[in-house]
Amino acid sequence: MLGKGNDGGEHNDNPMERLGSLMKAIVIEEFGGAEQLKEKEVAKPTCGVNQVLIRTHATSVNPVDFKIRQGDMKEAAENFPLILGGDVAGIVAEAGSNVTRFREGDRVFARPRQFGTYAEYVAVDADIIARIPENLSFEEAAAIPLAAMTAWQALVDHGRLGKGQKVLIHAGAGGVGTYAIQIAKSLGAEVASTASESNKALLRSLGVDHFINYKKEDFSEILSGYDVVLDTMGGDIQRNSFKVLKSGGHLVSLVEQPDEKLAKEAGVTANVFMMEPKGDQLDQLAELAAEGKLKSIIDGTYPLTQQGVREAHEKSETHHSRGKLVIQVQ
């Protein structure tokens, strides 16, 4: 379910009014193109007893955002206006009466259970929040939760990737891909990844052992005996991925249900999944970031304005962003 806002009219810069129960947010009032993203004054969320109210400093754009905006995931929407956004990094403004782990002023980040982070304040369940490592900026932290937890769950929970195993990560220069490469290396795995030649240096710097230029090379003819494939593309790329897996391997998809017949013929398990926010996993990712083993690749930053978020969505829709696109709120 998406976060909701009550339309309080057009944006008003009156500071006294905005100290009250309203906040600035970017919303959509109907499905469509990037022009549907509009800056509005909406009701500031209240903090539940088991929640933390976060004053947002940064959020980020994920492909799911523009897919929802376009109407491709109408089941995720309830009522308009909708506030999109699935990552938040900021300062604790208020902690619910049952919350003991966090207090006002803490630097925290999260992937809320509900969308709605293109806003100045976000109420988040305390059990899925983590502290931001001191060596990370709000922008770097905001890029992590949705994409990195997706990568973690794909490789660890579903792929059972371990030390000495081999993993193929498709589209390694993307948001999920850049984190997946680093997570796989932290687990001691051997990593192959596909990308365009212009991203070769980036992927090498993240630890890729076998770089494949997808425009000139066929990964299915080069690789074999792999334990895990992380599929971010679907279609023929997914189907050809079965060829590189060894018996007993895992194909984990983020985009579509794999062909059960092909999986059976290859002797592998194959599934598609949706990420679930988990506080303990975000803590582990924060620890990797604190140790310098997980860094955010940020392709661009945009302001929390109507034009800024529209431009970020348009960039995301090209599917050629390197890493993440971040929205600065404060």
C-alpha positions in Angstrom: 0.0 0.0 0.0 1.2 3.5 -0.8 1.5 6.4 1.6 -1.4 8.8 1.4 -1.6 12.6 1.7 -4.5 14.9 2.2 -4.4 17.6 -0.5 -3.9 20.9 1.4 -3.7 22.9 -1.8 -0.8 24.3 -3.8 2.6 24.7 -2.1 2.7 27.6 0.4 6.0 28.9 1.7 4.5 30.6 4.8 6.9 29.4 7.5 4.4 29.8 10.3 1.8 27.6 8.6 4.4 25.0 7.6 5.5 24.6 11.2 2.0 23.2 11.9 0.4 20.1 10.6 1.3 20.5 6.9 4.4 19.5 5.0 5.7 19.6 1.5 5.5 16.4 -0.6 5.6 15.4 -4.2 2.4 13.5 -5.1 0.5 12.1 -8.1 -3.2 12.6 -8.4 -3.6 10.3 -11.4 -1.5 7.7 -13.2 0.6 8.8 -16.2 3.9 10.4 -17.2 6.4 12.4 -15.1 4.3 15.5 -15.6 1.8 13.9 -13.1 4.4 14.5 -10.3 3.2 17.6 -8.4 4.4 19.6 -5.4 1.7 19.9 -2.8 1.1 20.7 0.9 -0.2 17.6 2.6 -0.9 16.4 6.1 2.2 15.7 8.2 2.0 12.1 9.4 1.5 11.3 13.0 3.8 9.1 14.9 2.3 5.8 16.2 3.4 4.3 19.5 5.7 1.8 17.8 6.9 4.2 15.1 9.5 6.9 14.6 8.8 10.1 12.8 11.7 10.9 10.6 12.5 14.4 9.3 13.6 13.5 5.8 17.0 14.7 4.6 17.2 12.5 1.5 15.3 9.9 -0.4 15.9 8.0 -3.7 14.3 6.9 -6.9 13.8 3.3 -7.7 12.3 1.8 -10.9 9.2 0.7 -8.9 8.4 4.4 -8.4 7.8 5.2 -12.1 6.1 1.9 -12.6 3.5 2.8 -9.9 3.3 6.3 -11.4 2.6 4.9 -14.8 -0.2 2.7 -13.4 1.6 -0.6 -13.9 1.1 -1.6 -10.3 -2.4 -0.3 -9.6 -2.9 -3.0 -6.9 -0.3 -1.1 -4.8 -2.3 2.1 -4.9 -5.3 2.9 -2.7 -6.4 6.6 -3.0 -5.1 9.7 -4.6 -3.1 11.8 -4.0 -0.3 9.3 -3.7 3.2 10.0 -2.3 5.8 7.8 -4.0 9.2 6.8 -2.7 10.6 3.8 -0.9 13.8 5.0 0.9 14.3 7.5 3.7 17.3 8.9 5.5 17.1 11.7 8.1 16.8 12.7 11.7 14.4 11.3 14.3 11.9 14.1 15.0 9.8 12.0 17.4 9.8 8.5 18.8 6.6 6.6 19.8 6.0 5.8 23.4 6.9 2.1 22.9 10.2 2.9 21.1 13.3 2.6 23.2 16.0 2.0 20.6 15.8 5.5 19.0 15.5 9.0 20.3 15.1 12.5 18.9 18.2 13.6 17.0 19.4 10.1 15.9 20.5 9.8 12.2 18.5 6.9 10.8 17.5 5.3 7.5 14.9 2.8 6.4 12.8 1.2 3.6 9.3 1.9 5.1 6.6 -0.8 4.8 4.5 1.8 2.9 5.6 4.0 0.1 5.6 7.7 0.7 9.1 9.2 1.2 9.0 12.0 -1.3 8.1 14.2 1.7 9.5 16.2 4.5 8.4 13.8 7.1 7.8 10.0 7.2 6.4 7.8 10.0 8.2 4.5 10.0 7.8 1.3 12.1 10.7 1.3 14.5 11.6 -2.4 13.9 12.8 -1.7 10.3 14.9 1.3 11.0 18.7 1.3 11.4 21.2 4.0 12.4 23.2 5.6 9.6 27.0 4.9 9.9 29.0 8.0 10.8 31.0 7.7 7.5 27.9 8.0 5.3 26.1 11.1 4.2 22.3 11.3 4.2 22.4 11.0 0.4 24.6 7.9 0.5 22.3 6.3 3.2 19.1 7.1 1.3 20.3 5.1 -1.7 20.8 1.9 0.3 17.6 0.4 1.8 15.3 -0.8 -1.0 18.0 -1.7 -3.5 20.6 -3.1 -1.1 18.1 -5.2 0.9 16.7 -6.5 -2.4 20.2 -7.6 -3.4 20.8 -9.1 0.0 17.6 -11.1 0.1 18.2 -12.3 -3.5 21.7 -13.5 -2.9 21.6 -14.6 0.8 18.0 -15.6 1.6 17.0 -17.1 -1.8 20.4 -17.8 -3.6 22.1 -19.2 -0.5 25.3 -17.7 -1.8 28.4 -18.5 0.2 32.2 -18.3 0.2 33.9 -19.7 -2.8 30.7 -19.9 -4.9 30.2 -18.2 -8.2 27.4 -15.7 -9.0 26.3 -14.0 -12.2 24.7 -10.6 -11.6 22.9 -9.1 -14.6 23.0 -5.3 -15.1 25.7 -4.8 -12.6 25.8 -1.0 -13.0 22.2 -0.6 -11.9 21.0 0.2 -8.4 20.5 -3.3 -7.2 23.5 -4.5 -9.3 26.1 -2.2 -7.7 25.1 -3.3 -4.2 24.8 -7.0 -5.2 28.3 -7.1 -6.5 29.7 -5.7 -3.2 27.5 -7.9 -1.1 28.7 -11.0 -3.0 32.3 -10.0 -2.6 31.8 -9.5 1.1 30.5 -13.1 1.2 33.7 -14.3 -0.5 32.0 -15.2 -3.8 33.4 -15.0 -7.3 31.4 -12.5 -9.3 30.6 -12.2 -13.0 28.5 -9.3 -14.2 27.0 -7.9 -17.4 27.1 -4.2 -18.4 28.1 -1.9 -21.2 31.7 -1.3 -21.9 31.4 2.3 -20.4 30.7 0.7 -17.0 33.6 -1.7 -17.0 35.9 0.4 -14.8 33.1 1.0 -12.3 32.3 -2.7 -12.0 35.9 -3.7 -11.7 36.3 -1.1 -8.9 33.4 -2.8 -7.1 35.1 -6.2 -7.3 33.8 -7.9 -10.4 36.0 -10.8 -11.4 34.5 -11.5 -14.9 33.2 -8.5 -16.8 30.9 -9.2 -19.8 30.1 -6.6 -22.3 26.5 -7.6 -23.1 26.5 -5.7 -26.4 29.4 -7.8 -27.8 29.4 -11.0 -25.8 27.0 -13.8 -25.0 27.3 -14.6 -21.3 25.6 -18.0 -21.8 28.5 -19.0 -24.1 31.2 -17.8 -21.8 30.1 -18.8 -18.3 29.3 -22.2 -16.8 29.2 -24.0 -13.5 27.6 -21.0 -11.6 25.9 -21.4 -8.3 23.6 -18.4 -8.4 22.2 -16.0 -11.1 20.6 -12.7 -10.1 18.1 -11.9 -12.9 17.1 -8.3 -13.2 16.1 -8.4 -16.8 13.7 -11.3 -17.5 12.8 -12.5 -21.0 15.5 -14.2 -23.1 18.2 -13.1 -20.7 16.5 -15.0 -17.9 15.9 -18.1 -20.1 19.6 -18.2 -21.2 20.7 -17.8 -17.6 19.7 -21.4 -16.9 22.6 -22.5 -19.2 25.3 -21.1 -16.9 24.0 -22.7 -13.7 25.3 -26.0 -12.4 23.0 -28.7 -11.0 21.6 -27.6 -7.6 22.1 -23.9 -8.4 19.7 -21.0 -7.9 18.1 -18.5 -10.3 16.6 -15.6 -8.5 14.6 -13.1 -10.4 13.4 -9.6 -9.5 11.1 -9.2 -12.5 9.2 -12.3 -13.6 8.4 -15.9 -12.6 11.1 -18.2 -14.2 10.1 -21.1 -16.5 9.5 -24.2 -14.2 10.2 -26.6 -17.1 13.6 -25.0 -17.8 14.5 -25.0 -14.1 13.6 -28.7 -13.8 15.7 -29.6 -16.9 18.6 -27.7 -15.5 18.2 -29.3 -12.1 18.1 -25.9 -10.3 15.6 -23.9 -8.2 14.2 -20.8 -9.7 11.9 -18.1 -8.2 10.8 -14.5 -8.3 10.4 -12.5 -5.1 9.6 -9.1 -3.7 11.8 -7.6 -1.1 10.5 -7.3 2.5 11.9 -4.6 4.8 13.9 -6.2 7.7 15.6 -4.1 10.4 18.3 -6.8 11.1 19.3 -6.9 7.5 19.6 -3.1 7.3 21.8 -3.2 10.4 24.1 -5.7 8.6 24.2 -3.5 5.5 25.0 -0.5 7.7 27.8 -2.5 9.3 29.2 -3.3 5.8 29.0 0.4 4.9 30.8 1.4 8.1 33.6 -1.0 7.3 33.9 0.5 3.8 32.7 -2.8 2.2 29.5 -1.2 0.8 29.3 2.1 -0.9 26.6 3.9 -2.8 27.1 4.8 -6.4 25.1 7.9 -7.0 24.5 9.0 -10.6 22.8 12.3 -9.7 21.1 14.3 -7.0 17.9 16.3 -7.4 15.9 18.6 -5.2 12.5 17.7 -3.7 10.7 20.0 -6.1 8.2 19.3 -8.8 10.8 19.8 -11.5 13.5 18.0 -9.6 11.6 14.8 -9.0 10.2 14.8 -12.6 13.8 15.0 -13.9 14.9 12.1 -11.7 12.0 10.0 -12.9 12.8 10.7 -16.5 16.4 9.7 -15.9 15.3 6.5 -14.1 13.1 5.6 -17.0 16.0 5.5 -19.5 17.3 2.4 -17.6 20.9 3.9 -18.0 21.5 5.3 -14.6 24.7 4.2 -12.9 23.8 3.2 -9.4 21.1 5.3 -7.7 19.4 8.7 -8.2 19.0 10.6 -5.0 16.5 13.3 -4.0 17.7 15.9 -1.4 15.0 17.1 0.9 16.7 19.2 3.5 
